[in-house]
Amino acid sequence: MTISYNKLWKMLIDRGINKKELKRISGVSSASMAKLGKGENITTDVLLKICEALKRDITDIMECKNEPQEVSE
């Protein structure tokens, strides 16, 4: 299972907010923004800062995706 932040990126586009502006309004570090951009794991504290800045719930900015399971023979 992986985490996808595609909902966040779509929301930012819809609102006309770029990553630099999100960083400024949420107080999230550059390192955390880089991890988000790469789809890497970040702390829930960072996610909550983003949620507070955008006035959204955590499920509005991320989702879990199932990866296809490998079949072993």
KAWO-V191260 format. One record per backbone hydrogen bond with DSSP energy under -1.0 kcal/mol. NH is the residue of the N-H (numbers start at 1). CO is the residue of the C=O. Records with the same first field share a line. If there is no record, write none. Layout:
# KAWO-V191260
NH->CO, CO
This chain:
# KAWO-V191260
2->65
4->63
8->61
9->5
10->6
11->7
12->8
13->9
14->10
15->11
17->12
22->18
23->19
24->20
25->21
26->22
27->23
33->29
34->30
35->31
36->32
37->33
38->34
39->36
40->35
47->43
48->44
49->45
50->46
51->47
52->48
53->49
54->50
55->51
56->51
60->57
61->58
62->58
63->4
65->2
